[in-house]
Amino acid sequence: MKQAFIGALLYDPDCGFCEKSASFTQKYLNLAAEVKPAYPDELVAYRVDRARFESAIPYE
């Protein structure tokens, strides 16, 4: 049974490591969040600072 959506894990789709990490997280960690790619112009909608996005995988 899938858990209710409680957040989002955003990753840079242009980063191979980020994409693999997000895929692993979604497949094996049963994270109660939506795992999705995010682009710099979408970060404002998620209230994520661009500098943070460039150095981490934000989980909000």
C-alpha positions, 0 to 999 in steps of 0.5 A, a space after each residue: 500500500 502506498 503512503 499518502 503524499 506528504 512532500 517532494 524530493 526534487 532532483 536535477 534531471 541533468 545530473 546522472 548521479 542525482 537521477 540515479 539517487 532519486 531512482 534508488 530512493 523511490 524504488 528502495 526506500 519507500 519514501 512518502 513523497 513524490 520524486 520528480 525532476 525540477 528545473 531552475 525556473 520551477 524552483 520558486 514554485 517549490 520555495 527552494 533556493 537555487 544555491 541549495 538545489 545546486 548542492 543538494 537534493 531538496 526534500 520538502 
